[in-house]
């Protein structure tokens, strides 16, 4: 029951089509979401408020290690996906193994692509594809001082 919102790519494409056929506005965002904190929750709730269905792409463990180094992630991809799927405003979680979500975005083609405001539209992977398909790209502010990396750094300082 905990993983009923976790989809593989083919199932995600099919579900997205059903939602689209029903007239739902599809929002997509992605990230590592290693240690879930209030910043993640605020960001994801804000993304969900932009449309009818929220799809969250989650970096696989291998993808995270390529991006953040050998000590990450703290929580494995299954745990991260299940935690995200338990949020009432998350409608779908898809784990992707690439270093960027470009193939996932091209497959799903959301109506709205969302990233943090630390990115400019020109830096957002998939922005060109979403815009070319008639969609929008939006950025949301983060709550300052909250990130998984900062939490890990704090724990490491306390343990040294």
N, C-alpha and C positions, 0 to 999 in steps of 0.2 A: 504493500500500500504506500510506503514512503517514497517509492520511486516511480509512481504512475505518471508523473510529469516529466520524467527523463526519457528523451527520445533519441534514437539514432538518426542519422541524416535523412534516410529515405522516409521514415515515419514522420519526421519534422516537416519535410516538404509536403507530404500528403495532408498533414494536419493544418499547415499554413494555408494550403489551397482551400480546405473546407472552411476555415475561418474567413478567408478572403471572399469566398462565394457567399458567405452569410453577411458580408458587408463590414466585417470587423477591421479596424485599423490596427495593423501589426507594428509593434515597437520591438526593436532589437538592440541589445547592448551585450558587451562581453567583458571578461576579465578573469583574473586568477581566483579572487574571492577566497583567499587562503584562511585567514582568521577573520570570521565575520564579526563586524563591529558596527557601531551606530552610523558611521560614515557610509558603509555599504548599504545599510537599511534605508537611510535617507535618500541616497542616490537611486537605488532601485525603486523605491516608492515614487520618487519624482519621475523616473522613466515610465513607470506603469501608468501614471496619471496623464501621459501624453497620448494614450490610445486605448484600445479595447483589450488587447492581448499583449503580454510581455514575454518575449523569448530571450533567454539569457544563454549566451555562449560561454562555456567554461574551458579554459586551457587544460589540456591533459597534463598528467604528471611530467611526461617527457618534454612537452612544450614549456612548462614552467621551468624545468631545470635548464633548458636552453636559454631562456630569457633571464632568469634570476640567479642561476648558479646551482651547484650540487647540493646545497643544504635546503633547498626548497622543492616542492611545497612542504609545509608542516603537516597539513591534512591532505590525504590522497584524493584523487579526482572523484571517486565514488562518494566519499564523505562530503566533499564540497558541493557536489551536485545534489545530493539528498538534502543537505541543509537549505540550499537555495530553493529546491522544489517544495519545501515545507512552508515557504512564505506565501501568504494568501494572495499577494499581488503578482506572484510569478506563475505564469501559465505553462511554460515549457522551459526545460533546460536541455542543452545539447553540448556534449563534450566534443572538443575538436583538438586534433593532434598537431596541426600546423603551427608555426610560430606566430602567424597572424590569422584572423578570422576571415580573410578575403574569400576563400572558397565557400565557407558557410554563408557569408553574406550574399554572394552571387547566387547560391542555391535557394536561399530563403527570400531574397529581395524584399526586405521589410518596407513598410510605408514610412517609418521613421527610424533612423539610425541615431543612437545616442551614445555619447562619450562624455568624459569629464571635461570641465572647462579648462583644464591644463593643456588640452589639445586645441589647435585651431582647426577649422573645417578642412583646410588643405592637408593637414597631417593625419586626418582620420582615415584609417584603412576602410575601403569600401564606400567612401563618400561619393566618389565619382559614379560608381555603379548604381547606387541608390538614387542619386539625383537624375541620372540618365533614364531611370525607370519611372520618373515622376514622383519620387519620394522626397523626403526632407531629411536633413541632418541637423541635429540639435546638440548643444552642450549644456551640461548641468554643473553647477558649482558643488564642490565638496565641502564637508564640514572640516575646517582646518584642524590639524593636529591628529587626525585619525588615519592610519594606514596600517596594513599588516606588517609592512617593513619596519615602521616605527615601533610597533608592539614587540617585534622580534628583537630589534636593537635594544630596547629597554630591558627585556628579559636577559639578553646576553650581558649587558652592563651589570645587572644585579648579580649574575652568576659568576662574574669574573673577579 
